[in-house]
């Protein structure tokens, strides 16, 4: 190997360039521990002159972070260029960034290439990594494949079934050295992006686990809320139990064959029975025969809210298996009359799937409204002002319709 080239890709040069990028901060403070550990291991191995093994460790970290990146950035099937009636989000996640997914398929998807899933051609509407990062990750992937399948200094996998085509490399060590610094830079960039994303999500959602108003009521709140799903109508929403009333939800989340289940037990699903429904005001009262152990909320006496009042919104937006109940503090910003009811517009986003969830007082004791409109996902929450709740006293209209034996079709 050319001595000048070796010096160009030496550990001291890489560390010097990384120092400039960090601008006085330590790598340990900037990058998260799981990836910091991988970078340290990579550079330690490089320091004892095993560049191919060092690159394999870096490639392993890039495999991990691209899985995490996809899981956080690709939030629903709406990000693809065609209507995916037969492909669920869960299927996409399993194939492209699940535990047994392949890195080459994943980065092809990320860079906006057309990929195949069971004969269906898929493509993201917008690529989520640039061409340079794609080329770096792909080159490291191919070098790892060559390294694993060849007789080289380190065997990472016993049974490798990788198939690829590349030109013979006269000096594999030289190639490995040349990709270590670009690979670290790409890993660094993706991790910084994810850290900022998590910070923004925390700020947007205003997690109540650290809010002193609720204290021990957080678990009690989730015990009073259920998820509604209808596979036939492709609808999902939230419902909550009101003392002496029944389960309350929005009319628009009820489908032709809706089932209910608790967030911590998605396997036990119960068919619902509609007691009363008023589509004009978008409210419904339902029964869930067989579902037990659900906490009931009380309607706050004189529950009229005013502009600037603070409340909590609870529910299961875009529910995925394992999700906990989402509870967000919000403030009443304005009123908007709809069908004779003054809906209350909020300053924080309500997300699809949260419809039918309760609006609660700050102590979590009383319900004051029902979440009704908002955005498709949290990234679009700031694109609409129509984050609204229906005052809980509007449920009296549905109660009267039940007493009058008025029948409504879903």
C-alpha positions as CSV (number, residue, x, y, z in Angstrom):
1,X,0.0,0.0,0.0
2,X,1.3,3.5,-0.8
3,X,2.7,5.1,2.3
4,X,1.2,8.5,1.7
5,X,-2.2,7.0,1.2
6,X,-1.9,5.0,4.4
7,X,-1.0,8.2,6.3
8,X,-3.9,10.0,4.7
9,X,-6.3,7.4,6.1
10,X,-4.5,6.9,9.4
11,X,-6.2,7.1,12.8
12,X,-4.5,10.3,13.7
13,X,-5.8,12.1,10.6
14,X,-9.3,10.8,11.2
15,X,-9.2,11.9,14.9
16,X,-7.9,15.3,13.9
17,X,-10.7,15.8,11.3
18,X,-13.3,14.6,13.7
19,X,-12.0,17.1,16.4
20,X,-12.6,19.9,13.9
21,X,-16.1,18.8,13.2
22,X,-16.9,18.6,16.9
23,X,-15.8,22.2,17.5
24,X,-14.5,21.7,21.0
25,X,-17.1,19.2,22.2
26,X,-16.3,15.6,23.0
27,X,-17.6,12.8,20.8
28,X,-19.1,11.1,23.9
29,X,-21.2,14.2,24.6
30,X,-22.4,14.6,21.0
31,X,-23.2,11.1,19.9
32,X,-25.4,8.6,21.7
33,X,-23.7,5.8,23.8
34,X,-24.7,2.9,21.6
35,X,-23.0,4.5,18.6
36,X,-20.2,6.1,20.5
37,X,-19.2,2.6,21.7
38,X,-19.1,1.4,18.1
39,X,-16.9,4.3,16.9
40,X,-14.5,3.8,19.7
41,X,-14.3,0.0,19.0
42,X,-13.8,0.8,15.3
43,X,-10.9,3.3,15.9
44,X,-9.3,1.0,18.5
45,X,-9.2,-1.8,16.0
46,X,-7.9,0.6,13.3
47,X,-5.1,1.6,15.7
48,X,-3.7,-1.9,15.8
49,X,-3.8,-2.1,12.0
50,X,-6.9,-4.2,11.3
51,X,-8.7,-1.8,8.9
52,X,-11.0,-4.4,7.4
53,X,-12.3,-5.5,10.9
54,X,-12.6,-1.8,11.9
55,X,-14.8,-1.2,8.8
56,X,-16.9,-4.3,9.7
57,X,-17.7,-2.8,13.1
58,X,-18.6,0.6,11.5
59,X,-20.8,-1.2,9.0
60,X,-22.6,-2.9,11.8
61,X,-23.3,0.5,13.4
62,X,-24.6,1.9,10.1
63,X,-26.9,-1.2,9.8
64,X,-28.4,-0.4,13.2
65,X,-28.8,3.3,12.7
66,X,-30.5,3.0,9.3
67,X,-33.0,0.7,10.9
68,X,-33.7,3.2,13.6
69,X,-33.7,6.0,11.1
70,X,-36.4,4.3,8.9
71,X,-38.5,3.5,12.0
72,X,-38.6,7.1,13.0
73,X,-38.8,8.9,9.6
74,X,-41.1,6.6,7.7
75,X,-44.2,7.1,9.8
76,X,-47.0,5.7,7.6
77,X,-47.8,4.2,4.2
78,X,-48.8,7.7,2.9
79,X,-45.1,8.4,2.3
80,X,-45.1,6.1,-0.7
81,X,-45.9,7.0,-4.3
82,X,-48.9,4.6,-4.6
83,X,-51.9,3.5,-2.5
84,X,-50.8,0.5,-0.6
85,X,-54.2,-1.2,0.0
86,X,-52.6,-4.7,0.3
87,X,-49.4,-3.7,2.2
88,X,-49.6,-2.7,5.8
89,X,-47.1,-0.5,7.6
90,X,-46.2,-3.4,9.8
91,X,-45.3,-5.5,6.7
92,X,-43.1,-2.6,5.4
93,X,-41.4,-2.2,8.7
94,X,-40.7,-5.9,9.0
95,X,-39.2,-6.3,5.5
96,X,-37.2,-3.1,5.3
97,X,-36.1,-2.2,8.8
98,X,-37.1,-5.2,10.9
99,X,-34.6,-7.4,12.8
100,X,-34.0,-9.7,9.8
101,X,-34.1,-7.0,7.0
102,X,-31.2,-6.5,4.6
103,X,-29.2,-3.3,4.5
104,X,-29.0,-3.1,0.7
105,X,-32.8,-3.2,0.3
106,X,-33.2,-0.6,3.1
107,X,-30.8,2.0,1.7
108,X,-32.2,1.5,-1.8
109,X,-35.6,2.5,-0.3
110,X,-34.1,5.4,1.6
111,X,-32.5,7.0,-1.4
112,X,-35.7,6.9,-3.4
113,X,-35.1,3.8,-5.6
114,X,-37.9,1.6,-6.7
115,X,-37.9,-1.6,-4.6
116,X,-39.9,-4.9,-4.8
117,X,-42.1,-6.3,-2.1
118,X,-43.9,-9.5,-3.0
119,X,-44.2,-8.3,-6.6
120,X,-45.4,-4.8,-5.6
121,X,-43.1,-1.9,-6.7
122,X,-42.6,0.6,-3.9
123,X,-41.0,4.0,-3.9
124,X,-40.9,6.8,-1.3
125,X,-42.3,10.1,-2.4
126,X,-39.1,11.7,-1.3
127,X,-35.7,10.2,-0.6
128,X,-34.7,10.4,3.1
129,X,-30.9,10.2,2.6
130,X,-28.8,11.9,0.0
131,X,-26.7,10.2,-2.7
132,X,-23.4,10.7,-1.0
133,X,-24.5,9.0,2.2
134,X,-26.1,6.2,0.1
135,X,-22.9,5.6,-1.8
136,X,-20.8,5.6,1.4
137,X,-23.1,3.1,3.2
138,X,-23.5,0.9,0.1
139,X,-19.7,0.8,-0.5
140,X,-19.1,-0.2,3.1
141,X,-21.8,-2.8,2.8
142,X,-20.2,-4.3,-0.3
143,X,-16.7,-4.3,1.3
144,X,-18.2,-6.1,4.4
145,X,-19.7,-8.7,2.1
146,X,-16.4,-9.2,0.3
147,X,-14.6,-9.4,3.6
148,X,-17.1,-11.8,5.2
149,X,-17.2,-14.1,2.1
150,X,-13.4,-14.0,1.5
151,X,-10.5,-15.3,3.4
152,X,-9.5,-12.2,5.3
153,X,-8.5,-11.2,8.8
154,X,-11.8,-11.5,10.5
155,X,-14.9,-13.6,10.0
156,X,-18.1,-11.9,11.3
157,X,-20.7,-14.3,10.2
158,X,-20.5,-18.1,9.9
159,X,-23.1,-18.6,7.1
160,X,-23.0,-15.7,4.7
161,X,-25.5,-15.8,1.8
162,X,-24.7,-12.4,0.3
163,X,-24.6,-12.1,-3.4
164,X,-23.2,-9.1,-5.2
165,X,-21.1,-8.1,-8.2
166,X,-18.1,-5.8,-8.0
167,X,-14.7,-5.4,-9.6
168,X,-11.7,-7.2,-8.1
169,X,-10.0,-5.0,-5.4
170,X,-6.2,-5.2,-5.4
171,X,-5.9,-3.8,-2.0
172,X,-8.9,-4.5,0.2
173,X,-7.2,-2.9,3.3
174,X,-6.6,0.4,1.4
175,X,-10.3,0.5,0.3
176,X,-11.3,-0.2,3.9
177,X,-9.2,2.6,5.3
178,X,-10.6,5.1,2.7
179,X,-14.2,4.5,3.8
180,X,-13.7,4.7,7.6
181,X,-13.8,8.4,8.0
182,X,-16.7,9.0,5.5
183,X,-18.6,6.2,7.3
184,X,-18.1,7.8,10.7
185,X,-19.2,11.1,9.3
186,X,-22.4,9.5,7.9
187,X,-23.1,7.7,11.2
188,X,-22.4,11.0,13.1
189,X,-24.9,12.9,10.8
190,X,-27.7,10.4,11.1
191,X,-27.3,10.2,14.9
192,X,-27.4,14.0,15.2
193,X,-30.6,14.1,13.1
194,X,-32.3,11.4,15.3
195,X,-31.3,13.1,18.5
196,X,-32.8,16.4,17.3
197,X,-35.9,14.5,16.1
198,X,-36.4,12.9,19.6
199,X,-35.9,16.2,21.3
200,X,-38.5,17.9,19.0
201,X,-41.0,15.0,19.6
202,X,-40.5,15.4,23.3
203,X,-41.1,19.1,23.2
204,X,-44.2,18.7,20.9
205,X,-45.8,16.0,22.9
206,X,-45.0,17.5,26.3
207,X,-44.8,14.1,28.0
208,X,-46.7,14.1,31.2
209,X,-44.5,11.6,32.9
210,X,-42.5,14.6,34.3
211,X,-45.6,16.8,34.9
212,X,-46.3,17.4,38.6
213,X,-50.0,18.2,38.0
214,X,-50.9,14.6,37.2
215,X,-48.5,12.6,39.5
216,X,-49.9,9.1,40.0
217,X,-52.9,9.8,37.8
218,X,-51.1,8.9,34.5
219,X,-51.7,5.1,34.9
220,X,-55.3,5.8,36.0
221,X,-55.9,7.8,32.8
222,X,-54.7,5.1,30.5
223,X,-56.9,2.6,32.4
224,X,-60.0,4.5,31.3
225,X,-59.1,4.7,27.6
226,X,-59.5,2.0,24.8
227,X,-58.5,1.8,21.1
228,X,-61.1,1.4,18.4
229,X,-60.3,-0.3,15.1
230,X,-62.2,-1.3,12.0
231,X,-60.2,-3.3,9.4
232,X,-63.1,-3.2,7.0
233,X,-63.4,0.6,7.0
234,X,-59.7,1.2,7.7
235,X,-60.5,3.4,10.7
236,X,-58.8,3.8,14.0
237,X,-59.7,6.0,17.0
238,X,-60.0,6.3,20.8
239,X,-62.8,5.9,23.3
240,X,-63.2,6.5,27.0
241,X,-65.6,5.4,29.7
242,X,-67.8,8.1,31.3
243,X,-69.5,7.3,34.6
244,X,-73.3,6.8,34.2
245,X,-73.0,7.4,30.4
246,X,-71.0,4.6,28.7
247,X,-68.0,4.7,26.3
248,X,-67.8,8.0,24.5
249,X,-66.1,8.5,21.1
250,X,-66.4,10.4,17.8
251,X,-68.9,9.2,15.2
252,X,-66.4,9.4,12.4
253,X,-64.1,6.7,14.0
254,X,-66.8,4.0,14.0
255,X,-66.8,1.7,11.1
256,X,-68.9,-1.2,9.8
257,X,-67.2,-3.8,12.1
258,X,-65.4,-1.9,14.9
259,X,-63.7,-3.7,17.7
260,X,-62.2,-2.3,20.9
261,X,-59.1,-3.3,22.9
262,X,-56.9,-1.9,25.7
263,X,-53.5,-0.6,24.8
264,X,-51.7,-3.2,27.0
265,X,-53.7,-6.1,25.6
266,X,-54.1,-5.8,21.8
267,X,-54.8,-9.5,21.4
268,X,-58.2,-9.4,23.3
269,X,-60.6,-7.5,21.0
270,X,-64.2,-6.9,21.7
271,X,-67.0,-6.0,19.2
272,X,-68.7,-2.8,20.0
273,X,-72.4,-2.0,20.1
274,X,-73.6,1.5,19.2
275,X,-76.1,2.9,21.7
276,X,-76.5,6.3,20.1
277,X,-74.7,8.3,17.4
278,X,-75.1,11.8,16.0
279,X,-72.9,12.4,12.9
280,X,-74.0,16.1,12.8
281,X,-72.0,16.8,15.9
282,X,-69.6,13.8,15.5
283,X,-70.3,12.1,18.8
284,X,-71.3,8.6,19.8
285,X,-72.0,6.5,22.9
286,X,-71.1,2.8,22.6
287,X,-71.1,-0.3,24.7
288,X,-68.2,-2.9,24.7
289,X,-69.7,-6.1,26.0
290,X,-67.2,-8.3,27.8
291,X,-64.5,-5.6,28.4
292,X,-63.9,-5.3,32.1
293,X,-61.6,-3.4,34.4
294,X,-61.9,0.0,32.7
295,X,-61.7,3.1,34.9
296,X,-64.5,5.6,34.4
297,X,-64.2,9.4,34.2
298,X,-66.6,11.9,35.7
299,X,-67.9,14.9,33.8
300,X,-66.8,18.1,35.5
301,X,-69.7,20.2,36.9
302,X,-69.9,23.5,35.1
303,X,-67.3,22.3,32.7
304,X,-67.4,25.2,30.3
305,X,-63.9,26.1,29.1
306,X,-62.5,29.5,28.3
307,X,-59.8,30.7,26.0
308,X,-56.3,30.3,27.7
309,X,-57.6,27.4,29.9
310,X,-55.1,24.5,30.1
311,X,-56.2,20.9,29.6
312,X,-54.7,17.5,28.8
313,X,-55.6,15.5,25.7
314,X,-55.2,11.7,26.0
315,X,-55.5,8.8,23.5
316,X,-53.7,6.5,21.1
317,X,-52.8,8.4,17.8
318,X,-51.7,6.2,14.9
319,X,-51.5,3.3,17.4
320,X,-48.8,0.7,16.9
321,X,-48.5,-2.5,19.0
322,X,-46.6,-1.6,22.2
323,X,-47.6,2.1,22.2
324,X,-48.4,3.7,25.6
325,X,-51.2,6.2,26.0
326,X,-50.2,9.6,24.7
327,X,-51.0,12.5,27.1
328,X,-50.3,16.1,26.0
329,X,-50.9,19.4,27.7
330,X,-52.7,21.9,25.6
331,X,-54.3,25.3,25.8
332,X,-57.6,26.6,24.5
333,X,-56.8,29.1,21.8
334,X,-60.2,29.9,20.1
335,X,-63.8,28.8,19.4
336,X,-65.3,27.6,16.2
337,X,-69.0,26.9,15.7
338,X,-69.8,23.6,13.9
339,X,-73.4,22.3,13.7
340,X,-74.5,24.5,16.5
341,X,-71.7,23.4,18.9
342,X,-68.8,25.7,19.8
343,X,-65.8,23.5,19.3
344,X,-62.6,24.6,21.0
345,X,-59.4,25.0,19.0
346,X,-56.2,24.1,20.8
347,X,-52.6,25.3,20.5
348,X,-51.2,21.8,20.4
349,X,-51.7,19.2,17.7
350,X,-54.3,16.4,17.8
351,X,-53.1,13.4,15.7
352,X,-55.1,10.9,13.6
353,X,-56.3,8.1,15.9
354,X,-56.6,10.4,18.9
355,X,-60.2,11.3,17.8
356,X,-62.6,10.2,20.5
357,X,-60.0,10.6,23.3
358,X,-60.8,12.6,26.4
359,X,-59.8,16.2,27.2
360,X,-59.1,16.3,30.9
361,X,-58.6,18.8,33.7
362,X,-55.1,19.3,34.9
363,X,-55.5,17.0,37.8
364,X,-56.7,14.2,35.5
365,X,-59.9,13.8,37.5
366,X,-62.6,15.1,35.2
367,X,-63.4,15.0,31.5
368,X,-64.2,18.4,29.8
369,X,-64.2,17.5,26.1
370,X,-63.7,15.0,23.3
371,X,-60.8,15.2,20.8
372,X,-62.3,15.5,17.3
373,X,-60.1,16.9,14.6
374,X,-56.3,17.4,13.9
375,X,-53.5,16.3,11.6
376,X,-52.6,12.9,10.0
377,X,-49.3,12.7,11.9
378,X,-47.2,14.7,14.3
379,X,-44.9,16.1,11.5
380,X,-48.0,17.8,10.0
381,X,-49.5,19.0,13.3
382,X,-48.3,22.6,12.7
383,X,-49.9,22.7,9.2
384,X,-53.5,23.0,10.5
385,X,-55.2,25.3,13.0
386,X,-58.1,22.8,13.3
387,X,-56.9,20.9,16.4
388,X,-60.3,20.8,18.1
389,X,-62.3,19.3,20.9
390,X,-66.0,19.1,21.4
391,X,-67.2,20.3,24.9
392,X,-68.3,17.3,26.9
393,X,-71.7,18.8,27.7
394,X,-72.6,18.2,24.0
395,X,-72.9,14.5,24.8
396,X,-76.3,15.4,26.3
397,X,-77.6,15.5,22.7
398,X,-76.7,11.9,22.2
399,X,-78.1,10.9,25.5
400,X,-81.4,12.5,24.6
401,X,-81.5,10.7,21.3
402,X,-81.1,7.4,23.1
403,X,-83.9,8.2,25.5
404,X,-86.1,9.2,22.6
405,X,-85.3,5.8,20.9
406,X,-83.9,7.6,17.9
407,X,-82.1,5.1,15.6
408,X,-79.0,6.1,13.7
409,X,-77.2,4.0,11.1
410,X,-73.4,3.9,11.1
